[in-house]
């Protein structure tokens, strides 16, 4: 991390399996089913985050097709039990889906939830807002 962060304008681009409304990134498992290793993802994400002029991007499609063919959101209220938080929310800089890009740096919990929901698939946004309200991380003053 230290070496990477010393490189000005360092860019890191990584993928995710899913992400929760707090901004925690899971890039390793589906619940307890292991899919991939970290491959240094956190080192590169944090190094870019700390680099002067650097940027770290977590890129993912907003949905995935379930085994039954149904559409499932990859943005979830909380990570599935047994899933691995590859990147903690405090180290996530930019998140990108096909619905946009948001900058998470320095945001409060409710601001994070609002930004993440804004790039979720439109079919899942209302339910994610309801879930965030139940979790106490959504303010009625939000957009």
C-alpha positions in Angstrom: 0.0 0.0 0.0 2.8 2.4 0.9 4.6 2.0 -2.4 1.4 2.3 -4.4 0.3 5.4 -2.6 3.6 7.1 -3.4 2.8 7.0 -7.1 0.9 10.2 -8.1 -2.3 9.8 -10.0 -2.4 6.0 -9.5 -5.6 4.4 -10.8 -7.0 1.2 -9.5 -9.9 -0.7 -11.2 -11.4 -3.7 -9.5 -14.6 -5.8 -9.7 -17.1 -6.9 -7.1 -19.5 -9.7 -6.6 -21.8 -7.5 -4.5 -21.8 -4.5 -2.2 -24.0 -3.5 0.7 -25.6 -0.1 1.5 -22.7 0.7 3.9 -20.3 0.5 0.9 -18.6 -2.8 2.0 -17.3 -4.7 -1.1 -17.4 -8.4 -1.5 -15.1 -9.6 -4.3 -14.5 -13.1 -3.0 -17.5 -15.2 -2.2 -21.2 -15.9 -2.6 -22.1 -16.4 1.1 -19.8 -19.1 2.2 -19.1 -20.4 -1.3 -15.6 -19.3 -2.3 -15.3 -17.8 -5.8 -12.1 -15.8 -5.9 -9.2 -14.6 -3.9 -8.4 -11.0 -3.0 -5.6 -10.8 -5.5 -4.3 -7.7 -3.9 -7.5 -5.8 -4.4 -7.5 -4.0 -1.1 -3.8 -3.0 -1.5 -4.5 -1.5 -4.9 -7.8 0.1 -3.9 -6.3 1.7 -0.8 -3.0 2.7 -2.5 -4.9 4.5 -5.2 -7.3 6.1 -2.6 -4.2 7.5 -0.8 -2.2 8.4 -3.9 -2.0 12.2 -4.7 -4.5 12.6 -7.5 -5.2 8.9 -7.4 -8.5 7.2 -7.9 -9.8 3.8 -7.0 -12.8 2.4 -8.9 -15.0 -0.6 -7.9 -16.9 -1.6 -11.1 -19.8 -4.0 -11.3 -23.1 -4.6 -13.1 -26.0 -3.7 -10.9 -27.7 -7.1 -11.3 -27.1 -10.7 -11.9 -29.4 -13.5 -13.2 -30.3 -16.0 -10.5 -30.3 -19.8 -11.2 -34.0 -19.5 -11.9 -33.4 -16.7 -14.4 -34.8 -14.0 -12.2 -33.0 -10.7 -11.9 -31.2 -10.1 -8.6 -29.6 -6.9 -7.3 -25.9 -7.0 -6.7 -26.4 -4.0 -4.4 -27.8 -5.5 -1.2 -28.8 -4.1 2.2 -26.1 -6.1 4.0 -23.7 -8.6 2.7 -25.0 -12.1 2.8 -24.1 -14.0 5.9 -20.7 -15.7 5.3 -19.7 -13.3 2.6 -16.3 -11.7 2.8 -15.8 -7.9 3.1 -12.9 -7.6 0.7 -12.8 -3.8 0.9 -14.1 -2.0 4.0 -16.4 0.9 3.4 -13.8 3.4 4.5 -11.4 2.4 1.7 -14.0 2.6 -1.2 -13.5 5.6 -3.4 -15.6 5.4 -6.6 -18.3 2.9 -7.4 -19.4 2.3 -10.9 -22.4 0.5 -12.4 -24.2 0.9 -15.7 -26.4 3.5 -14.0 -23.5 5.8 -13.1 -20.6 6.5 -10.9 -20.5 7.9 -7.3 -17.7 9.2 -5.1 -17.8 7.7 -1.6 -14.8 9.5 -0.1 -15.7 11.1 3.2 -19.4 10.4 3.1 -21.6 9.7 6.1 -23.4 6.4 6.4 -26.7 7.8 5.1 -25.0 9.7 2.3 -23.3 6.4 1.3 -26.6 4.6 1.2 -28.2 7.4 -0.9 -25.3 7.4 -3.4 -25.2 3.6 -3.7 -28.9 3.3 -4.2 -28.7 6.0 -6.9 -26.6 3.6 -9.1 -28.6 0.5 -8.3 -30.9 -1.0 -11.0 -34.1 1.1 -11.0 -36.3 -2.0 -10.3 -34.6 -2.4 -6.9 -34.2 1.2 -5.7 -37.5 1.5 -3.8 -36.9 -1.8 -1.9 -33.4 -0.7 -1.1 -34.7 2.6 0.3 -37.2 0.7 2.5 -34.3 -1.6 3.7 -32.1 1.4 4.4 -35.0 3.0 6.4 -35.4 -0.2 8.5 -31.6 -0.2 9.1 -31.7 3.4 10.2 -29.4 4.7 7.5 -31.9 6.6 5.4 -33.2 10.0 6.2 -36.5 11.3 4.9 -34.8 14.4 3.8 -32.9 12.4 1.2 -33.7 12.9 -2.4 
